[in-house]
Amino acid sequence: MLSGPAAAQEDDGLGGHGDNFDPGEGNPSGGSGPSGGSGNGNIYAQVEIVWDETRNGPGGDGGGSVAPVSDWEPPPCWYGPAYSPDKFEELARRVWFTMVHDPDGQDIASDFMDKYSGGKPYDNFNQDKSGEGYWWDDFYDKSRTDDPAIFDCMEPWFWVDTGDSPPVEYENAVTPEVLAELAYDRLSLPRDEATLRPAAASQKVNLPTWVWLGEGTFRPVSVSASIPEIGIEATTTARPVGLHIDPGTDDAESYPEDGSCRINDDGSIGTPYAAGRSEETPPCGLTYLRSTESTGPYELTATVTWEISWTGTGRPDPERLPDGVFDATTEVEVAEIQAVVR
């Protein structure tokens, strides 16, 4: 079966199954961003996903990707609108030209042209439906090229009238829900580490450790995705709902007892330590009961859980996606308190 070669999206981590394709294999290739035209021997898609990340979290070293708490993951590949009839005809004729000049492709060249231009089932590349729909193609996430699931979307090109839903047999054909799932993968969460008092390198056995994160550190973040040409959009939002502290050893007591600290109304977690409170039980924290002298540092892990939901075309009320987590690990040294005998 001939795979429908997709033009790649902009340099945004999305790829297509390329104009540089092997008609017999359909291997994915990187590709460059769509420009509504052709260049360097390639024809680019005219339609692309439009992203709005103005309400997303910090990128680069200041942020990190959300990890689903379950085995669920965003789609590694999908189908979406790509070509007008004019651009599709240009691309299809190039594909046909490649076939007829390849001894291994000549047998399918005639069937290929019959399918898209000879009425079996499409006539003249659907030129008579110009402005009424798009040829759809397959796309994949370039950050997941080692995932064999990117080959799950390798069906030939197909036509969808604007306003119609894509055929149900094409799994992950873009809908508002699929856009929301793709936006999930672009969420960037704050990477800020919790403050410890005493500091990580100055912990003492049986001395309560206060843990907190500053005001506004954890606020909702969101990413929106839309395809204006077919009138669909979705916004995926992550809201922090709690911090869980794992001291890295069973020889510790946690506060609260289950290690789960709530997020305050101002976006902070816990309460900053103040002088004179060293003997108090912190609202968010822990006490180590054994030193690290013989074990080496404990790995204290602070895990923030994010509740993730989406809204979009035809879905005005939030619908849940799998919760996500983001971890930060700190090495902690714990010393015995030395008693002074006078």
N, C-alpha and C positions, 0 to 999 in steps of 0.2 A: 504494500500500500504506500502510495506517495504521501509523504508528510507535508503539511502546509507550512512553508517557511515563513516565519514571522519576522518583521523588522523589529530591531531592538528599540526599547524606549530610550529616553535621554539617559545620560550617565548617572542613573539613580539607583543602580543595583538591579535593574530589570533587563532581561535579555530576550532575544527571540531565537527561533530556530533557523534564522539567518538567510540572507540571499546567497551566502557562500555555502550552499548545501549540497549534499550528495543525494540525488534523487532516489537511490536505492536504500539509503540509510536514514536520512533525516537527522543527522547529528547536530546538536545545538552548537551555535557559535556566538561570539560576543555581539558584534554589530555595533553600530553607532546610533546616535539619537535621531528621531524622526524630524524631517524638515519639510515635509509636504512635497518633496521632489526626489531627484535622483542625483547621485554623484559617486565618483570612483567606482563606477560599474554597479552600484547598488541602488535599489529603489526603497525609499523609506516610507513607513506608515504615516498616514496623515492624521490619525487619531491616537491620542495618548491619554493616560491617566493624569489628571491635574492634581497635584498635592498642595495642601495648605498646612504648613507646620509652624505657623506663627504662635500657636499655643502649645507647642511641644516643649519638652524639657531640654536641658543643655546638651549639646553635642560634644564630640571629642572626648577629652579626658574628664570633662565635667559631668558626663552622663553615661548611661549604660542601657543595654537592651533589656527588655522584660523577658523573663523566663516563665512560660506557663507552668502551673502547678501540676498539670496532668500530662498525659502523653499527646494531647492535642497539639497541633502546630499549624501555623498559617499555610495556605496552599503554596507548594513549591512551583506550580505552574498553573496557567489558566488560559482561557480563550477570551479575546476581546475584539471589538471593532478595530479595523486597521486601514482598509483601503476603500476609496471611492471606486466606481466602475472603471473610470479612466485609468487610475493608477494600477488597479488590479489587472486590467488588460495588458498594460505595459509589462508588469511583472510576469504575468502568465505567459506572454509571448516569449519572454527571455527564457523562462523555464522550458517551454516547448522547444525553442531553438537549441538549448543545451541537450535535450533528449535526442532530437533527430540527428545530432552530430556525435552521439555517443552510441557505439554498437550495442551496448547493454541497455540503452534507453529507448531504442527505436520502437520496440514492440509496445511500449506503453504510451508513446507520444500521441498516437492517434486516439487512444481511449481518453487521454488527458484532455485533448482539445474537444472531443465530443462531449465530455462532461461539462466543461465550462463555457463552451460556445456553440455546441452542436445540438443542444436541446436534450441532453441526457444527464441532468435535467435542466441545465441552464442554457439560455439563448444569449449569444453575443455578449458574454461576460456581464449580463444584466444591465447593459447600457441604457435600455429603455426604462430602468428604474433609478436612474441617476437622481440623487437628492432624496430618495425614499428609503435609503438604508445603506448598509456597509457590508463589505466582505470581512469576515472575522478570521482571525489568525491565532496562533498559539504563542504564548510568552512564558518566560521562566525567570526565576530569581537567580541572578548571576552569583550571589553569595553562597548558593547551595549547589554548585556544579558537581560536587561529589555525591549528591543525593540522587540515586537512580530514579526517584519519583518524578524528577523533572521530565522524564520521558513518558509520563502518563498522559500528557497532552500533545499527542502527535497526529491528530486526525487532520485530514485535508481541509483546505479552506471551505468555508460555507457562508451563505448569505443570510442576513437577518434584517427584516424590515424595521425601520425606526418605529419605536412604540411597541414592538412585539418582544416577548421574552425569548431568549435563546432556546433552542431545542433542548429538552430535558436530558437527552443522551450525552450531551457534552458536559461532563463533570467539571465544576469550577468555571464554567462560562460566567463572565462577570455579571453580577447582580448587585444591588446595594449591599447585601450580606457579604458577598465575596469581597467587595471593596473594603468593607469594615474589617474583614479578616486580614487583608493585605495591609491596611493601615495599622493594625495591631503590631505587625512586624517592624514598623517604623517608629514606634513609641520610644522615647528616650527618657529614662528616669534619672533623678538626681543621684549622684554618686557620693554625696557627703557622708563622711564617717561620723559615728557617734563620738561625743566627748566623754572621756572617763575622768573621774576624780576620786582617788588618786590616778595619775596617768598610768598608761599601760606598762611602763617600765618601772613603776614605783608602787606596785600593789603589795599589800601586807596581808598575811594570814589573819582571818577573823576581823578584818577592818572593812566595813561596808564600802562598796564602790558605787558611786552615783553615775548614772548613764543618762545622757540627754542629747537631743538635737535641737538646733536653734529654731526660733520662730520663723514660720514661712518656708522652712526647708522642704516640707512635703506638701505640695499643692497639687490639685488635679492637672494633668497634662492631656492634650488631645491632638489627634491628627485627622484631617479631613481629606477625602479622596472623591473625585468626581470625574465623569466623562460627559462634558456639556453636550457633545454631539448627539448623544442618545438620552440625555435628560435624567441621569441617575447620579446620586451622591450618597455619601455616608460619612459620619464622624465617629471615631472611636476614642473613648475617654477612659483614662486610668485614674482612679481615686485611691489615695493611700488610706488603709483602714487599720493598720496596726504594725507594731514592731515586736519581733520575737528575738530574745537574747539566748543564745546557747553558749554557756561559759567555756565549753571545750573540755570539761571534766565532770565526773560525777561528784567530785569533792568540792561542791559549791552549793550555796543556797541562792535562789533567785527571788527577785521582788518585781512584780507579784510572783506568787509561788509557781505559776505555770510559765513564767518567763515572758509573758505577753504584755507589753506596755501599750496603752491606748494613745491615740493621737489627739492632742488637745485642739480646741477650737481654732487656735491661731496658727495651726500647722506645725507646732513644736511637739516634741515627745519628751516626757519626763520633766524634771525640775532641775535647773542648774544648782550645783552645790554652792553653799555659802558658808563662810567661816563660822565655826562653832557648832556645825551640824554633823560632825564626824561620827557621833555615836547614834544618830537617828537612823531609822530605817528609810532608805530612799524610796520614793514612789515607783521608780524604775531603776533597777540596778541588781547587784549581786554581792555575795561575800564568798571569797575563796577560803577553803578550810585546810588546804595543804599547800606547801610551797612547791615551786617548780625546780628546786635545786637538783633533784634526782631525775626528773622527767623531762626537763627542757620546757620551753614556753608553752602555755596553753593557747589554743586558737579560739579566741572569742569571736563568734559569728553573730552579726546583727542582720536580721532578715526582715525587710519591709514587705508586707503583703499589699497588693494593689487590686482593687475591685475594678473590673473592666467591662464596659458596656458600650453599646452603639445605638445610634439613631440614624435614620436616612430616609430616602424616598419611599413613601408608603409605610414607614415605620416611625411615627412620631414619638412613641413611648420607648424609653430605653430597654434594650434587650441585652441579656448577659452574654458575655464571652468568658472563657475560662480565666479565673484569677491568675495574676502573675506575681512573681517575687523578684526581689533584687537583694543580693547578699553583699556584705562587706565584712572581711575578716581581719582581725587585729591580733598580733602576737602579744601575749601578756606574761610578764615576769612577776612572780609572787615570792616575796621573801618572808622569812620568819621575823616577828618583832623581837628585837633583842632587849632583854630585861637588864637593867643596870643595878647591881648589888652594891650598896654603900655600907 
